[in-house]
Amino acid sequence: MTSDLSQVKAIVFDVFGTVVDWRSSILQEITAVAGRLGVQGNWEDFSDRWRAGYYEGTKDVLSQKRTWIKADTMHLERLHLLMDEYGMTGLSEEEIVHLNKAWHRLTPWPDSVEGLTRLKKKFIIGTLSNGNNGLLVHMAKHAGLPWDIVMGGENFQSYKPDSKVYIGAVDLLGYQPHEVMVAASHLSDLYAAKSNGLKTGFVVRPDEFGNSEMQADLVGDERIDVSAKDFVDLARKMGA
């Protein structure tokens, strides 16, 4: 479905999985560290479970099981548990913190920088991620992501799909909901954005989970305003 997008002035992006290939990036770093330590293990499973700790952490915050904490902290908590389980010993705390910042060093999908650069010529572009601001800024510097603004859960002391994240982003930008589009590869994120009056752009990322049993969202539906095969295609469809 393509709806009236003529009033869109800003596009904000989900980041993990949509802009960057988190799984391949994390798997590469974990495999390198494990090889240096001489530890054998299922590092694909390690990567997925590390990421799952972040998802579980955001849910705990949203359900008020715990107070708000940064994504970096959630990642570090789960990393310590997984390293113990997998027998990854011998790293200093400084080295563990560096490994945890692998999430700051994620590789963008091949079309991300080109597509974002094109979109930036016509729209304000920024993040709308559950990542904390430091993580997102460092990632942008590492990957060459040309954001105009970085917004994460830290700005709103909450996490998507809480309405205050979407409406908070609109308020920070100084626009109305219909003037802001959320672009994501996850339909649940877009449905939540839509329910708060924002426009939605779906970008398919079929390889997000690699060979994992987890499944990427592959097709948009009638609830989505515009669907694209990648960011360059999104730029074209948005007239950029």
Helices and strands as residue ranges (DSSP letters): E 10-13, H 22-37, H 43-62, H 71-86, H 93-100, G 101-104, H 112-120, E 124-127, H 133-143, H 153-156, H 163-173, G 177-179, E 180-184, H 187-195, E 199-203, E 226-228, H 231-237
